[in-house]
Amino acid sequence: MSLSYLIRRLGAVIVVLAIVTLAVFAITNVLPGNAALMILGENATPENLAALERQLGLDQPLHLQYLHWIGGVLQGNFGMSLRLGLPVSDVVGGAFVNSLWLAGIALATVTVIAIPLGALAAIKRGTIVDTVIGLFSYVGTALPEFVTATLLLVVFARPENPIFPAGGFTPPTEDLPSFLDHAVLPAMTLGLILMAHISRQVRSEMSEVLSSDYVRAARLKGLSEGRVIWRHALPNSLAPAVAVISLDIGYLLGGIIVVEEIFAWPGLGRLLIYALQNRDLPVIQAITLLLAVVYALSNLLADLIIAKLDPRVRYA
């Protein structure tokens, strides 16, 4: 992989994140509610409000407030939570680790299952297997997270005979089996839609590859069908699948907000809802920026993987 390609992609990520910081700061500053008012309460006197605004720097022009904020962010200082009175990095850090566990389980499971599922549908194209997998994909993409979560709760977490817990969280360092039990339903909720997207994409790309001239040539040379599929067809179908997975991380980050609230999972999604309800602007800014960083880095990683799978991308 060429160094110039890597530098170009890193430069694009830095530009995107710089724009995101401006957008996050601007949007949170037009939200109703003042940080000083949130701290002192509605009964605060104008004199106390003015004094606290000077202390927090809220009386300064917006561009100076932005420079002060971004300077702290670059040093890892996101400020203090207005409601909890704790450093934002401590509040968000623990929630981020919990969300990372959930998203990682969902994404890993989906990737391991969806790619072979899509490949199988392409190999069995036109058969009952292809039809069943296609039906699953359409149903998966049609159901939103809250509907999928409700159905899973009804089937697997009935009060009279629960198979998995209906909600809650146990740290994996304390009790790993209990953690996995609690993670099954939220990870399954996130994974079903992702699995449908990825399997459909792999099926579409692999069907096209299996009809290509070089695959026909490989078969005419007498190569076994397994070698043709796993050595030639599947690797050339993975680049679009990697692109879809990186885009679906955006869905994963959005869907995790709903899923964590439904299953009482103490991650970034639940924390963001709490911060929005309480106008905790530093926490909102930190979470939004963190989600943007994760999405940008995941797309950078996907670009590098695609460039490795398909060298033509590097020179485009």
C-alpha positions in Angstrom: 0.0 0.0 0.0 1.5 3.4 -1.0 2.3 5.9 1.6 0.7 8.7 -0.5 -2.6 6.9 -0.4 -2.4 6.5 3.4 -1.5 10.2 3.8 -4.4 11.3 1.6 -6.9 9.2 3.6 -5.5 10.5 6.9 -5.8 14.1 5.7 -9.4 13.6 4.7 -10.2 12.2 8.1 -8.6 15.2 9.8 -10.6 17.6 7.7 -13.8 15.8 8.4 -13.2 15.8 12.1 -12.3 19.5 12.1 -15.7 20.2 10.4 -17.4 17.9 12.9 -16.0 19.9 15.9 -17.3 23.1 14.4 -20.8 21.6 13.8 -21.0 20.0 17.2 -20.0 23.2 19.0 -22.4 25.4 16.9 -25.4 23.0 17.3 -25.0 22.6 21.0 -24.7 26.3 21.5 -28.0 27.0 19.8 -29.8 24.4 22.0 -32.2 26.1 24.5 -30.7 26.4 27.9 -27.6 28.1 29.3 -24.8 26.2 31.1 -24.7 28.7 33.9 -28.5 28.6 34.3 -28.4 24.7 34.4 -25.8 24.8 37.2 -27.5 27.5 39.4 -31.1 26.6 38.7 -34.0 28.7 37.6 -34.1 30.7 40.8 -30.6 32.1 40.3 -30.2 35.9 40.5 -29.0 37.8 37.4 -25.8 38.8 39.4 -25.0 35.2 40.1 -25.7 34.2 36.6 -23.4 36.9 35.2 -20.6 36.0 37.6 -20.8 32.3 36.7 -20.9 33.1 32.9 -17.7 35.1 33.3 -16.1 32.2 35.3 -17.1 29.7 32.6 -16.2 32.0 29.7 -19.7 32.2 28.4 -19.5 36.0 28.1 -16.7 35.6 25.5 -17.4 35.7 21.7 -18.3 32.3 20.2 -15.1 31.9 18.3 -13.0 32.3 21.5 -15.3 29.8 23.3 -14.7 27.4 20.4 -10.9 27.8 20.6 -11.0 27.3 24.3 -13.1 24.2 24.0 -11.2 22.6 21.1 -7.9 23.3 23.0 -9.2 21.3 25.9 -10.5 18.5 23.7 -7.0 18.1 22.1 -5.6 17.8 25.6 -8.2 15.2 26.6 -10.1 17.7 28.7 -13.8 17.8 27.8 -14.8 19.8 30.9 -17.1 19.0 33.7 -20.6 17.4 33.5 -23.1 20.1 34.5 -25.5 17.6 36.1 -23.2 15.0 37.6 -20.4 17.3 38.7 -17.7 14.8 37.4 -15.1 15.1 34.6 -16.8 14.4 31.3 -13.9 12.1 30.3 -14.7 9.9 33.3 -18.4 9.9 32.7 -18.2 9.2 29.0 -15.2 6.8 29.2 -17.1 4.1 31.2 -20.2 4.4 29.0 -18.0 4.2 25.9 -16.4 0.9 27.0 -19.8 -0.6 27.7 -21.1 0.4 24.2 -17.9 -0.9 22.7 -18.5 -4.3 24.2 -22.0 -4.4 22.8 -21.2 -3.0 19.3 -18.1 -5.3 19.1 -20.1 -8.4 19.8 -22.8 -7.5 17.4 -20.4 -6.5 14.6 -18.2 -9.6 15.0 -21.1 -12.0 15.1 -22.7 -10.3 12.0 -19.5 -10.4 10.0 -18.8 -14.1 10.8 -22.4 -15.1 9.8 -23.5 -12.6 7.1 -20.5 -13.1 4.7 -20.9 -16.9 4.5 -24.7 -16.5 4.3 -24.4 -14.1 1.3 -21.9 -16.4 -0.4 -24.2 -19.4 0.1 -27.1 -17.5 -1.4 -25.0 -16.6 -4.5 -23.7 -20.2 -4.9 -27.3 -21.6 -4.5 -28.8 -18.8 -6.7 -32.3 -19.5 -7.8 -32.9 -22.3 -5.3 -35.0 -22.5 -2.1 -31.9 -21.7 -0.1 -31.4 -18.4 -1.9 -35.1 -17.6 -1.5 -35.1 -18.2 2.3 -31.9 -16.1 2.8 -33.4 -13.4 0.6 -36.6 -13.4 2.6 -34.7 -13.1 5.8 -32.8 -10.2 4.4 -35.9 -8.3 3.4 -37.6 -8.9 6.7 -34.4 -7.8 8.6 -34.1 -4.5 6.7 -37.9 -3.8 7.1 -38.1 -4.0 10.9 -36.8 -1.1 12.9 -34.8 -1.7 16.1 -37.6 -1.1 18.5 -39.9 -3.6 16.7 -37.1 -6.2 16.6 -36.3 -5.6 20.3 -40.0 -6.0 21.3 -40.3 -9.2 19.3 -37.1 -10.6 20.9 -38.3 -9.7 24.4 -41.7 -11.4 23.8 -40.1 -14.6 22.5 -36.9 -14.9 24.7 -37.7 -12.9 27.8 -41.2 -13.7 28.8 -41.8 -13.2 32.6 -43.1 -16.7 33.1 -40.2 -18.5 31.4 -37.3 -16.1 30.5 -34.4 -17.6 28.4 -32.4 -14.4 28.5 -32.6 -11.4 30.8 -35.0 -8.6 29.6 -32.4 -5.9 30.5 -29.6 -4.8 32.7 -25.9 -5.1 32.6 -23.1 -7.1 34.4 -19.5 -6.0 33.9 -17.6 -8.8 32.0 -14.7 -8.5 34.5 -17.1 -9.4 37.4 -19.2 -12.2 35.8 -18.5 -13.1 32.2 -21.4 -15.7 31.7 -23.9 -13.2 33.2 -22.5 -10.4 30.9 -23.0 -12.6 27.8 -26.5 -13.5 28.9 -27.4 -9.8 29.2 -25.7 -9.0 25.9 -27.5 -11.6 23.7 -30.8 -9.8 23.1 -29.4 -6.3 22.5 -26.6 -7.6 20.3 -29.2 -9.7 18.4 -31.4 -6.7 17.9 -28.5 -4.7 16.4 -27.2 -7.6 14.4 -30.3 -8.7 12.5 -30.5 -5.6 10.4 -26.7 -5.5 9.8 -26.8 -9.1 8.8 -29.5 -8.5 6.3 -27.6 -5.6 4.7 -24.2 -7.4 4.5 -25.6 -10.7 3.3 -27.5 -9.0 0.5 -24.4 -7.1 -0.6 -22.2 -10.2 -0.6 -24.8 -12.2 -2.5 -25.2 -9.5 -5.1 -21.4 -9.0 -5.6 -20.6 -12.7 -5.6 -23.3 -13.5 -8.1 -21.7 -11.0 -10.4 -18.2 -12.4 -9.8 -19.4 -16.0 -10.4 -20.6 -14.9 -13.8 -17.4 -13.2 -14.8 -15.0 -14.4 -17.5 -12.1 -15.2 -15.2 -14.2 -17.5 -13.0 -15.4 -19.3 -16.1 -11.7 -19.5 -17.2 -10.7 -21.0 -13.8 -13.4 -23.6 -14.1 -12.3 -24.5 -17.7 -8.8 -25.0 -16.4 -10.2 -27.8 -14.2 -10.0 -26.1 -10.8 -12.3 -27.6 -8.2 -15.4 -25.6 -7.4 -14.3 -25.1 -3.9 -11.0 -23.5 -5.0 -12.8 -21.4 -7.6 -15.2 -20.0 -4.9 -12.9 -19.6 -1.9 -9.7 -18.6 -3.8 -11.1 -16.5 -6.7 -14.8 -15.5 -6.2 -15.1 -14.7 -2.5 -12.0 -12.5 -2.2 -13.2 -10.4 -5.1 -16.6 -10.0 -3.5 -15.4 -8.8 -0.2 -14.3 -5.2 -1.1 -18.0 -4.0 -1.5 -18.9 -5.9 1.6 -16.2 -4.1 3.7 -17.6 -0.8 2.4 -21.1 -1.7 3.5 -19.8 -2.8 6.9 -18.1 0.5 7.4 -21.2 2.4 6.4 -23.3 0.2 8.7 -21.2 1.3 11.6 -23.0 4.6 11.2 -26.3 2.7 11.6 -24.8 0.8 14.5 -23.9 4.0 16.4 -27.4 5.4 15.8 -29.2 2.2 16.6 -27.3 1.6 19.8 -29.0 4.7 21.3 -32.4 3.1 21.0 -31.3 -0.4 21.9 -29.4 0.6 25.0 -32.5 2.5 26.3 -34.8 -0.5 25.7 -32.5 -3.0 27.3 -31.2 -0.7 30.1 -27.6 -1.1 28.9 -25.4 1.7 30.5 -23.6 2.8 27.4 -23.2 6.0 25.3 -26.8 5.8 24.0 -28.4 5.9 27.4 -26.0 8.6 28.6 -26.7 10.7 25.5 -30.4 10.5 26.2 -29.8 11.5 29.8 -27.6 14.4 28.8 -30.2 15.7 26.3 -33.0 15.5 28.8 -30.9 17.5 31.3 -29.2 19.9 28.8 -25.7 18.6 29.9 -23.9 20.3 27.0 -20.3 19.1 27.7 -21.5 15.5 27.8 -23.5 15.9 24.6 -20.5 17.5 22.9 -18.1 14.8 24.1 -20.4 11.9 23.0 -21.3 13.4 19.6 -17.6 14.0 18.9 -16.6 10.6 20.1 -19.2 8.9 17.8 -17.9 11.0 14.9 -14.3 9.9 15.6 -15.3 6.2 15.7 -17.2 6.5 12.5 -14.4 8.4 10.7 -11.7 5.9 11.9 -13.8 2.9 10.9 -14.2 4.3 7.4 -10.5 4.9 7.3 -9.8 1.3 8.3 -12.3 0.1 5.6 -10.6 2.2 2.9 -7.2 0.6 3.8 -8.7 -2.9 3.7 -10.4 -2.2 0.4 -7.2 -0.8 -1.0 -5.4 -4.0 0.1 -8.1 -6.2 -1.5 -8.3 -4.2 -4.7 -5.1 -2.4 -5.6 -6.9 -0.4 -8.3 -8.4 1.8 -5.6 -5.0 3.1 -4.5 -4.3 4.6 -8.0 -7.8 5.9 -8.8 
